[in-house]
Each structure stands twice: as structure tokens, then as C-alpha cells.
């Protein structure tokens, strides 16, 4: 029996793929400090993603001025280095310093924008790509000018279909205006930008795995050194920066390094977009200066913990891969140095709030399930160890925990963290290790409540063991005499 659908169904389906929705389906709530409403300052304007509205707001004027001669490439690098803008992808390495690592005189060079936003709890880059993509394109033009490259790639997370469409439209619009392609801004320079969609692998957020995927291979990490700035895409010098990092560049070159450094701390200058989610009343994006306290973000901007969740139990300050903080650490300042001193990492600034009604055993199990699923499979510790940890946590959560499970999980985590080819090993176990360190009683309670089950022996016992020596003193072989004495049991 065959099922026939009316033609109108197919027409409706076709139209849903051919038309781009006017508004993104992602997070709509955003806010922050009024003085640092910079990267998200245009996203509420009608047609903010279109090149006409971006140009009307002064867009591409900084790129035009710089590319046509107001600054040399080295001056651009020096300005970004003076601003000390740090990478927003997670590692926090200074962007200008990274650019200066390129070997002089070696060409071609490539710029790769890491838009593979796969860290759970992170959704800031998506807002920029969908609502203000030309801000990113202008940042790419300025960065490419600084590092003297003619080809740039935007590697977009596979699930971000709408983001990729918006970026493709932005690139096409900029090229039609002469801002991309040959002879950009009539300067004699050229720049081609390619939007490349990944296949949905978390591992490809790691820069060398991203490059491997971009070259058409399975997304496995590479050995460093050589670092991508020396030998990256297609074996050529390559700069890889996060979307938010690149989006900062036009503002820094338009206003200067001192303008940018008026916010933040001496080591963590400027502002950034914090992704707030979990058990809070007002989840969303908040653009705030570095140094804002965790308490301010959660309670002043996020509206506090939801009534259903009760009190705050824990906070993940930088994406699922970093260590948990407990309620006594709410006054920690959200910058790279202070969060590290508190025993965690700022990472991608994805702040996940966990309420008192949430089981941290379940949090640990779901975290390990994610990393087991997302392991690229290259290294044995990650490939096998994450699965073992998940099974143990499933057993504990299911009421079948054992007395030695905590020690076993700690031992396995120690054999995974830092024992793999890339930082994935640390990412997979940092959450569990901090969970056990700060909330051990919750795991002990779950194990203590487990039902008693008989221990199944490794091999069958065919005769009863009276628990006393057999009394056999005559060995069958002289070499076994020491082991057959009545005081020893075999």
C-alpha cells in the first residue's frame, strides 16, 4: 500500500526550505551593562542582518579606512595587541600576540574563524552570526589585512543551518559591494571568504581538529607543535580565532586600545558576552565588563534562581567542560585570573546555574554521556574511559552503586585527564572531579541507598569453603611446599 500526499504538502515543504525566516529561532533575551552594549548593540534593530542597515550605522567605514592606507598591517596588530583582547573560544590567548607568531615572508596564509559553537551552555556566537553577521565580516576583513592573507574560512557548527545561511548572505552582499573579492575597497588587495559547515562534531571546536575537518578528513586533532600559526591549513601559516574575538576587532580599531581597556581588569581587559542558562529567571546573553561578579550576573542580571529550583546549589562558570563552583564562591570575579584562582576556568563564559532540586549525580552522568558520545575516538583514554565512567554513574543513579565506585571514578578520571592527544580528556573529567570534590556526600548518599545484591563470583564454586586450612601438608611438588603449609590458603 502506497501513501500519496497532496501536491500542496510538497509545495509547503519546499517553501519552508527556500525561504529564510526573518527572525532567528535562537535565544532572544539579552542585556548587560549599558556602557558595554557593543557587540549586541544592533541586534534589536529591524533588518539588522542586512548590509544596507549595517552601512547606514557606519559599518565597513573602519575597514575601508584601514585597508586603503590609514594603518599598516603591523599597526593593526600592535593596536589589537595593546588592547589585549583575549580569545573568546575558551583558551583566552591574546589575539594580537597570536597574530604576531606568523613567520615573516611565508605565504600563502589563511584566516579561519571558529564558529563551531558546540560547548554546552554557549550560544553567544550564534546571536552575532544571525543578527549582525556584517560585524563579523568587517572583523574578518581587518584581521585578514593585518595578517596579510587573501583567503578566509568561517567554519560553522553543522547544526547552525540558519547561522550559515545568514553568513552566506552577508558574504555575498559584501562581495557585491566590492568589500570582498578582487580589489576590495579599490585598494588592489583581494580577499575571498568561504562559509564552511561542519558535520556536528564537538571535537572540531579544537583548532587542529577543525583544520583537519576543513581539509576534508575526519576531525581528529593534530600534534602541536608545530602550531597552526606556523603550519596550519594545508600546511601553511594559519590564524584561528573565535567569532566573538573577531567581532571585537572593528570596535578596537575604530575607538582605540585605550577605549577598550577602560573596562575589565589589567589582565582581562574589555568586555564579553556571558551566556546565562539553567535554573535562573532570566536566562540569556549579557554583555558585561570582565570583573563582574558571579553574584551580580546571576541575581542582578539573571533575576536569581527560579522558585521551582529553590536555592542555588552549584554554578558552572565557563561551559560544561570546566569545574563547578559552589554557593560560597558567588563573589568570584568573572575574569580569567580570578575564576582560575577559584579552581575553575572562564572558558567560553557559558554560565550554567544548578538549583537545589537538581541531582548532581544526574548532572555528572549526563555530562559523561555527552563526552562519551562526542569523543573523536582517536585516543584510548577518552574513547574507552568516558564510557566506563558513564556506566558507573548509570549504576549509581539506578540504585546499584558499590562502595568502591567513588574511588574507581576518581582513578579513571585521573587516567583520562591530560592523557589524551588534545584537551578533550580534561574537558571530559573536570566536571566530575570537581563534583566529587565539592558534593561528595550526595554521591555517598546515592551509593548508600543502593539495594544489596549478591556478589557473583568470577568462576563457580564447586565445593563449600569451610574457612579453615585443609590440613594438607604433603606437597605434590617440592616447589609448592611453601604454599601448601596449613598457615597459607591457596
C-alpha positions as CSV (number, residue, x, y, z in Angstrom):
1,X,0.0,0.0,0.0
2,X,1.5,3.4,-1.0
3,X,0.8,6.7,0.6
4,X,0.1,9.6,-1.7
5,X,0.3,13.2,-0.4
6,X,-1.4,16.1,-2.0
7,X,0.8,18.5,-4.1
8,X,0.1,21.3,-1.6
9,X,2.1,19.4,1.1
10,X,5.2,19.3,-1.2
11,X,4.8,23.0,-2.0
12,X,4.6,23.9,1.6
13,X,7.7,21.7,2.4
14,X,9.7,23.3,-0.5
15,X,8.8,26.8,0.6
16,X,10.0,26.1,4.1
17,X,13.4,25.3,2.8
18,X,13.6,28.0,0.2
19,X,12.7,30.9,2.4
20,X,14.9,32.3,5.2
21,X,12.9,33.3,8.3
22,X,13.0,36.9,9.2
23,X,14.0,36.3,12.9
24,X,16.3,33.7,14.3
25,X,14.9,30.9,16.4
26,X,17.6,31.1,19.0
27,X,17.8,32.9,22.3
28,X,16.0,36.3,22.2
29,X,16.7,37.7,25.6
30,X,19.8,39.8,26.1
31,X,21.0,42.6,28.2
32,X,24.0,43.8,30.2
33,X,25.8,47.0,31.2
34,X,24.6,50.0,29.2
35,X,28.2,51.2,28.5
36,X,29.3,47.9,27.0
37,X,26.3,47.2,24.8
38,X,28.7,47.0,21.8
39,X,28.7,43.6,20.2
40,X,25.0,43.2,20.7
41,X,24.1,46.8,20.2
42,X,22.4,46.4,16.8
43,X,20.7,43.1,17.2
44,X,17.3,44.5,18.0
45,X,17.2,46.9,15.0
46,X,14.9,45.9,12.1
47,X,16.8,44.0,9.4
48,X,20.0,44.2,11.5
49,X,21.5,41.4,9.4
50,X,21.2,43.3,6.1
51,X,24.2,45.2,4.6
52,X,22.1,48.3,4.0
53,X,21.3,48.8,7.7
54,X,24.9,48.0,8.7
55,X,26.3,50.6,6.3
56,X,23.8,53.1,7.5
57,X,25.1,52.6,11.0
58,X,28.7,53.3,9.8
59,X,29.6,49.7,9.0
60,X,32.6,49.0,6.9
61,X,33.9,52.5,7.2
62,X,36.7,51.4,9.6
63,X,37.6,48.5,7.2
64,X,37.6,50.9,4.3
65,X,39.9,53.4,6.0
66,X,42.4,50.8,7.3
67,X,42.6,48.8,4.1
68,X,43.1,51.9,1.9
69,X,46.1,53.1,4.0
70,X,45.2,54.7,7.3
71,X,47.1,51.9,9.1
72,X,49.7,49.4,8.1
73,X,49.2,45.7,8.9
74,X,51.8,45.9,11.7
75,X,50.0,48.9,13.2
76,X,46.7,46.9,13.2
77,X,48.5,44.0,15.0
78,X,50.0,46.4,17.5
79,X,46.7,48.1,18.3
80,X,45.0,44.7,18.9
81,X,47.9,43.6,21.0
82,X,47.8,46.8,23.0
83,X,44.1,46.3,23.7
84,X,45.0,42.8,25.0
85,X,41.8,41.3,23.6
86,X,41.9,37.7,24.6
87,X,40.4,34.8,22.7
88,X,36.8,34.1,23.4
89,X,36.7,30.5,22.4
90,X,37.9,29.2,25.7
91,X,41.7,29.3,26.0
92,X,41.8,33.1,26.4
93,X,45.1,33.6,24.5
94,X,45.8,37.2,23.4
95,X,44.7,37.6,19.8
96,X,47.3,40.2,18.8
97,X,50.1,38.1,20.2
98,X,48.8,35.1,18.3
99,X,48.9,37.1,15.1
100,X,52.5,38.1,15.7
101,X,53.6,34.4,15.6
102,X,53.2,34.2,11.9
103,X,56.6,33.5,10.2
104,X,57.6,36.6,8.2
105,X,57.6,36.3,4.5
106,X,55.9,32.9,4.3
107,X,52.8,32.9,2.1
108,X,50.0,32.0,1.4
109,X,48.4,32.5,4.8
110,X,44.9,31.7,5.9
111,X,42.4,33.0,8.4
112,X,39.9,30.6,9.9
113,X,37.1,31.8,12.1
114,X,36.0,29.2,14.6
115,X,32.2,29.3,14.6
116,X,31.9,25.7,15.7
117,X,30.0,26.7,18.9
118,X,29.5,23.3,20.4
119,X,30.3,23.8,24.1
120,X,27.1,23.1,26.1
121,X,25.7,26.3,27.5
122,X,27.3,28.5,24.9
123,X,25.1,30.5,22.4
124,X,26.8,33.9,22.0
125,X,28.4,33.4,18.6
126,X,25.0,32.3,17.2
127,X,23.5,35.7,18.1
128,X,26.2,37.6,16.2
129,X,26.0,35.4,13.1
130,X,22.3,35.5,12.9
131,X,21.6,39.1,13.9
132,X,24.7,41.1,13.0
133,X,26.8,39.0,10.5
134,X,28.3,42.0,8.8
135,X,30.0,42.9,12.1
136,X,31.9,39.6,11.8
137,X,32.6,40.1,8.1
138,X,34.2,43.5,8.8
139,X,36.3,42.0,11.5
140,X,37.4,39.3,9.1
141,X,38.5,42.0,6.5
142,X,40.5,43.8,9.1
143,X,42.1,40.7,10.5
144,X,43.0,39.4,7.1
145,X,44.5,42.7,6.3
146,X,46.6,42.6,9.5
147,X,48.0,39.1,8.9
148,X,48.3,39.7,5.1
149,X,46.1,36.8,3.9
150,X,43.8,36.5,0.9
151,X,41.6,33.6,1.9
152,X,39.5,33.3,5.0
153,X,37.2,30.5,6.1
154,X,34.2,30.5,8.5
155,X,33.8,27.0,10.0
156,X,30.2,26.9,11.2
157,X,28.8,24.3,13.5
158,X,26.8,21.7,11.4
159,X,23.6,22.3,13.4
160,X,23.7,26.1,12.8
161,X,21.9,26.0,9.4
162,X,20.3,29.4,9.9
163,X,23.5,31.0,11.0
164,X,25.3,29.6,7.9
165,X,22.5,31.0,5.7
166,X,22.8,34.4,7.2
167,X,26.6,34.4,6.8
168,X,26.4,33.3,3.2
169,X,24.0,36.2,2.5
170,X,26.3,38.6,4.3
171,X,29.4,37.4,2.4
172,X,27.5,37.7,-0.9
173,X,26.3,41.2,0.0
174,X,29.8,42.4,0.9
175,X,31.2,40.9,-2.3
176,X,28.5,42.7,-4.4
177,X,29.5,46.0,-2.8
178,X,33.2,45.4,-3.5
179,X,34.2,44.8,0.1
180,X,35.2,41.2,-0.7
181,X,36.7,39.6,-3.7
182,X,39.2,41.2,-6.0
183,X,40.4,44.8,-5.5
184,X,38.5,45.3,-2.2
185,X,37.7,48.9,-1.5
186,X,39.6,49.6,-4.7
187,X,42.8,49.1,-2.8
188,X,44.4,46.5,-5.1
189,X,44.0,43.8,-2.4
190,X,41.8,40.8,-2.6
191,X,40.1,38.6,0.0
192,X,37.8,35.6,-0.6
193,X,35.7,34.3,2.3
194,X,34.2,30.8,2.4
195,X,31.5,29.7,4.7
196,X,32.0,26.0,5.5
197,X,29.6,23.9,7.5
198,X,30.9,21.2,9.8
199,X,29.2,17.9,10.4
200,X,28.2,18.4,14.1
201,X,31.3,17.1,15.9
202,X,32.1,18.7,19.3
203,X,35.8,17.8,18.8
204,X,36.0,20.1,15.8
205,X,35.9,23.1,18.2
206,X,39.5,22.2,18.9
207,X,41.6,24.2,16.4
208,X,43.7,21.4,14.9
209,X,40.7,19.0,14.6
210,X,38.8,21.9,12.9
211,X,41.7,22.3,10.4
212,X,41.7,18.5,9.7
213,X,37.9,18.6,9.1
214,X,38.2,21.7,6.9
215,X,40.7,19.8,4.7
216,X,38.1,17.1,4.2
217,X,39.3,14.5,6.7
218,X,37.9,13.0,9.8
219,X,38.0,15.7,12.6
220,X,41.0,14.3,14.6
221,X,43.4,16.6,16.5
222,X,47.0,17.1,15.4
223,X,50.2,17.2,17.3
224,X,51.4,20.6,18.5
225,X,54.0,21.9,17.8
226,X,54.0,22.9,15.0
227,X,51.3,25.3,15.9
228,X,48.8,26.4,13.3
229,X,50.4,29.9,13.1
230,X,53.4,28.1,11.7
231,X,51.9,25.1,9.9
232,X,48.1,25.0,9.8
233,X,45.6,24.7,7.0
234,X,47.1,22.9,4.0
235,X,50.4,23.1,5.8
236,X,50.5,26.9,5.6
237,X,50.6,29.5,8.3
238,X,47.0,29.9,9.7
239,X,45.4,32.1,12.3
240,X,42.3,30.7,14.1
241,X,40.1,32.9,16.2
242,X,36.6,32.7,17.6
243,X,33.6,34.6,16.2
244,X,33.4,37.0,19.2
245,X,37.1,37.6,19.1
246,X,37.0,38.7,15.5
247,X,33.8,40.8,16.1
248,X,35.8,42.9,18.6
249,X,38.4,44.0,16.1
250,X,36.3,46.7,14.2
251,X,35.4,48.4,17.5
252,X,39.0,48.3,18.8
253,X,40.4,49.9,15.6
254,X,37.6,52.4,15.4
255,X,37.9,53.6,19.0
256,X,41.5,52.6,20.0
257,X,43.0,50.3,22.6
258,X,42.7,52.7,25.5
259,X,38.9,52.9,24.9
260,X,38.7,49.1,25.1
261,X,40.9,48.9,28.2
262,X,38.7,51.3,30.2
263,X,36.6,48.2,31.1
264,X,37.7,45.0,32.7
265,X,40.9,44.3,34.7
266,X,44.5,44.9,33.7
267,X,44.9,41.2,32.7
268,X,41.4,40.6,31.4
269,X,40.6,43.8,29.6
270,X,37.4,44.9,27.9
271,X,34.0,43.2,28.0
272,X,32.5,40.0,26.8
273,X,29.2,38.2,26.2
274,X,28.2,35.9,29.1
275,X,25.7,33.1,28.3
276,X,23.5,32.6,31.3
277,X,21.3,29.4,31.4
278,X,20.0,26.8,33.8
279,X,17.8,27.5,36.8
280,X,17.6,31.3,36.5
281,X,14.6,33.5,36.0
282,X,16.1,35.5,33.1
283,X,18.4,33.2,31.0
284,X,20.0,34.9,28.0
285,X,23.1,36.8,26.8
286,X,24.6,39.6,28.9
287,X,27.4,41.8,27.6
288,X,29.4,42.9,30.7
289,X,32.9,44.0,31.6
290,X,35.4,41.5,32.8
291,X,35.5,41.5,36.6
292,X,31.7,41.5,37.1
293,X,31.0,39.1,39.9
294,X,29.1,35.8,39.5
295,X,26.6,37.0,42.1
296,X,25.9,40.1,40.0
297,X,25.4,38.1,36.9
298,X,23.1,35.5,38.4
299,X,21.0,37.8,40.7
300,X,21.2,41.3,39.3
301,X,21.0,40.5,35.6
302,X,19.6,36.9,35.7
303,X,16.9,37.6,38.2
304,X,18.1,35.0,40.7
305,X,17.3,31.3,40.9
306,X,13.8,30.1,39.9
307,X,11.3,29.3,42.6
308,X,11.0,25.7,41.5
309,X,14.7,25.2,41.8
310,X,14.9,26.6,45.3
311,X,18.3,27.7,46.4
312,X,21.4,27.7,44.3
313,X,23.4,24.5,44.6
314,X,26.2,24.9,42.0
315,X,27.4,27.0,39.1
316,X,29.4,26.0,36.0
317,X,31.2,29.3,35.1
318,X,32.6,28.6,31.6
319,X,30.8,25.8,29.8
320,X,30.2,22.2,30.6
321,X,33.8,21.3,30.4
322,X,35.0,23.3,33.4
323,X,34.9,22.7,37.1
324,X,31.9,23.5,39.2
325,X,31.7,26.3,41.8
326,X,29.7,26.1,45.0
327,X,27.5,28.8,46.6
328,X,30.4,30.1,48.8
329,X,32.1,31.2,45.6
330,X,29.4,33.5,44.2
331,X,31.6,36.6,44.8
332,X,34.3,35.5,42.4
333,X,35.0,38.0,39.7
334,X,34.3,36.7,36.2
335,X,37.7,37.2,34.6
336,X,40.4,34.7,33.6
337,X,42.6,35.1,36.6
338,X,40.0,35.1,39.4
339,X,38.0,32.2,38.0
340,X,41.2,30.2,37.7
341,X,42.1,31.1,41.3
342,X,38.7,29.8,42.4
343,X,39.6,26.4,40.8
344,X,37.7,26.6,37.5
345,X,38.1,28.4,34.2
346,X,36.2,31.2,32.4
347,X,36.2,29.2,29.2
348,X,33.5,30.3,26.8
349,X,31.8,32.3,29.5
350,X,28.8,29.9,29.5
351,X,27.4,30.2,33.0
352,X,25.1,27.3,33.9
353,X,23.1,27.7,37.2
354,X,22.2,24.5,39.0
355,X,19.4,24.6,41.6
356,X,18.9,22.7,44.8
357,X,16.3,20.4,43.2
358,X,18.8,19.0,40.7
359,X,20.7,15.8,41.4
360,X,24.4,16.3,40.8
361,X,24.7,12.6,40.3
362,X,22.4,13.1,37.3
363,X,24.5,16.1,36.2
364,X,27.6,14.1,36.3
365,X,26.0,11.2,34.4
366,X,24.6,13.4,31.7
367,X,28.0,15.2,31.3
368,X,29.9,12.0,30.8
369,X,27.2,10.7,28.4
370,X,27.8,13.8,26.3
371,X,31.6,13.4,26.3
372,X,31.4,9.7,25.6
373,X,29.2,10.5,22.6
374,X,31.4,13.3,21.3
375,X,34.8,11.6,21.7
376,X,36.5,11.5,18.3
377,X,37.8,8.0,19.1
378,X,41.5,8.8,18.4
379,X,42.8,8.2,22.0
380,X,42.0,5.2,24.2
381,X,41.6,7.2,27.4
382,X,38.8,9.3,26.0
383,X,37.2,6.6,23.8
384,X,37.1,3.9,26.5
385,X,37.3,5.8,29.7
386,X,34.3,8.1,29.2
387,X,32.1,5.1,28.5
388,X,33.3,3.3,31.7
389,X,32.6,6.4,33.8
390,X,29.1,6.7,32.3
391,X,28.3,3.1,33.1
392,X,29.4,3.6,36.7
393,X,27.3,6.7,37.1
394,X,24.3,5.0,35.5
395,X,24.7,2.2,38.1
396,X,25.0,4.7,41.0
397,X,22.0,6.7,39.7
398,X,20.0,3.5,39.2
399,X,20.4,2.3,42.8
400,X,23.1,-0.2,42.1
401,X,26.2,1.7,43.3
402,X,29.1,0.0,45.0
403,X,31.2,1.1,47.9
404,X,34.3,1.4,45.8
405,X,32.7,3.3,42.9
406,X,33.9,6.7,44.1
407,X,37.5,5.6,44.3
408,X,37.1,3.9,40.9
409,X,35.7,7.0,39.3
410,X,38.5,9.2,40.7
411,X,41.1,6.7,39.4
412,X,39.5,6.5,35.9
413,X,39.2,10.3,35.7
414,X,42.9,10.6,36.6
415,X,43.8,8.3,33.8
416,X,41.8,10.3,31.3
417,X,42.6,13.9,32.2
418,X,45.8,15.0,30.4
419,X,46.3,11.6,29.0
420,X,44.8,12.3,25.6
421,X,46.1,13.9,22.4
422,X,44.1,17.2,23.0
423,X,42.4,19.0,25.9
424,X,39.3,16.8,25.4
425,X,40.5,14.5,28.2
426,X,40.5,17.3,30.7
427,X,37.1,18.6,29.4
428,X,35.5,15.2,29.9
429,X,36.5,14.8,33.6
430,X,37.0,18.2,35.2
431,X,33.3,18.5,35.9
432,X,33.2,15.0,37.5
433,X,36.3,15.6,39.6
434,X,35.0,18.9,41.0
435,X,31.6,17.4,41.5
436,X,33.1,14.6,43.7
437,X,35.4,17.1,45.5
438,X,32.6,19.6,46.4
439,X,29.5,17.4,46.6
440,X,30.8,14.0,47.7
441,X,28.0,13.4,50.3
442,X,25.4,13.4,47.5
443,X,27.3,10.6,45.8
444,X,27.8,8.7,49.1
445,X,24.1,9.0,49.8
446,X,23.2,7.6,46.4
447,X,25.6,4.7,46.9
448,X,24.4,4.1,50.5
449,X,20.8,3.8,49.3
450,X,21.7,1.2,46.8
451,X,20.0,-2.2,47.2
452,X,22.1,-5.1,48.3
453,X,22.8,-7.6,45.6
454,X,24.7,-10.9,45.9
455,X,28.3,-10.8,44.6
456,X,28.6,-13.1,41.6
457,X,31.9,-14.9,41.7
458,X,34.3,-14.8,38.8
459,X,34.1,-18.6,38.5
460,X,31.7,-21.1,40.0
461,X,32.5,-22.6,43.4
462,X,32.0,-26.4,43.2
463,X,32.6,-27.2,46.9
464,X,31.9,-25.3,50.1
465,X,34.8,-23.3,51.7
466,X,34.8,-24.1,55.5
467,X,37.0,-21.1,56.1
468,X,39.8,-23.2,57.7
469,X,43.0,-24.7,56.3
470,X,42.7,-28.0,54.6
471,X,45.4,-29.6,56.7
472,X,47.2,-30.9,53.6
473,X,50.9,-30.7,54.4
474,X,52.4,-33.1,51.8
475,X,53.0,-31.1,48.6
476,X,52.7,-32.8,45.2
477,X,55.7,-30.9,44.1
478,X,58.7,-29.7,46.2
479,X,58.4,-26.2,44.7
480,X,54.9,-25.8,46.1
481,X,55.9,-26.7,49.7
482,X,55.8,-23.1,51.0
483,X,52.3,-22.6,49.6
484,X,50.8,-25.8,51.0
485,X,51.6,-25.2,54.6
486,X,48.5,-25.1,56.9
487,X,49.1,-21.4,57.6
488,X,48.6,-20.5,54.0
489,X,45.5,-20.7,51.9
490,X,45.8,-21.1,48.1
